[in-house]
Amino acid sequence: MKKNVLIAVYNMEIGGIERSLINMLDSFDYDKYNVDLLIYHHVGEFMSLIPKSVNVLPEIAKYSVFRKPVALCLKEKQYSLAFTRVLAKYIAEIKSKSMNLEEGSGYIQMQLAQKYSSFLLPKLEKHYDVAISYAWPHDIVAYKVRANKKIAWVHTDYSKLEIDNELDLNVWDQFDYIASVSDACQNSFLSTYPTLKKKLMVVENITSPNFIKKMAEEKPTLIENEAETFKIVSVGRLSYVKGFDLAVEALGRLHKKGLTNIKWYIIGYGGYEKELKDLIIKHNLEDSFILLGKKTNPYPYIKNCDLYVQPSRYEGKAVTVSEAKILGKPILITNYPTASSQLENGIEGVICDLSVQGLVKGIEDLYRDQDLKELLVNNIVRMDYSNCFELEKLYRVIS
């Protein structure tokens, strides 16, 4: 008898969490498990990449409102839910000011919106063996899904996430297991929620080398092909967290040092775009620091770069760094708190200081030292980064 598994995620927009979910679904054992995918809002370029063996549940209108503009919620006649969104925004702004949060009220607003909306949302009728909430916030699976066991996924460094931890703790208590994507990520979570230690398990992001290499065969567009151009690629949401502002300043300094043939390509989208464009203009890098926007398939760009760089301020475990390893690229990442769990410094890549100068030195070293680049590449191409065996941990929980 097959076990019934539910996996829930907000949408399938381009992002690291969604990309890791696609890899996991691509590797799932469908001979033993029936997998229902609950997508709260049926949008996103990754919708077309969902394996055919997955049963995508119909969209539930009330589940889709949490990231829509309030005006659109009103247009769709979701009046009560629109009101809870406005109320959540108002209270979150007050809370964030009292807590002196650097990133504002966005995360707390999401928490409060789901809390206040809980009694308005319908429950799923089907009962599952296991229900997985794959992305935070986890309220819907916690309160609206019936299952023998429930698992919530942790993808980020919770010591850096600006949320109402007490409010979140009430939700975590509804889950039997909390799966973190790395040991470092688990430790940062544990430092914030020490009482949840017994629920924690590590299930790394699933990487499917065959899938990634196949996707990388497509031809990239809008990227230099000239041999004399040194191409850097980074992938990530356009946000303060990803450190692309540091990257702009670093490229400006590299050009001033005479390394004007370096071009930096960013794949991603997000609310930080205007600030980045202003910085690019300020440093006269319009032709060298290039925002490529959304790309359903980032792998051809990674494959065709000379250096992959992750300039983040913090990460849980960056999916794209693992993917750059699979594609055999030299890698530079900043020393964010979980960096040492991402790669072995000097073996699989280089970890530089988390600063503009750190990025400048790291890039310049890899630009000038061909032997170092070849050493890193030779090391990673000999390694097997397939880790579908990580799913065995999940299967044991389901059983």
Secondary structure, DSSP 8 states (H G I E B T S, - for coil): --EEEEEEES---SSHHHHHHHHHHHH--TTTEEEEEEESS--SGGGGGS-TTSEE----GGGGGGGS-HHHHHHTT-HHHHHHHHHHHHHHHHHHHHHT-TTTTHHHHHHHHHHHHGGGS---SSEEEEEEE-SS--HHHHHH-EEEEEEEEE-S-TTT--S-HHHHHHHHTT-SEEEESSHHHHHHHHHH-GGGGGGEEE------HHHHHHHTTS---SS---TT-EEEEEES-SSGGGTHHHHHHHHHHHHHTT-TTEEEEEE---TTHHHHHHHHHHTT-TTTEEEEE--S--HHHHHT-SEEEE--S--S--HHHHHHHHTT--EEEE--TTGGGT--BTTTBEEE-SSHHHHHHHHHHHHH-HHHHHHHHHHHHTS----GGGHHHHHHHH-
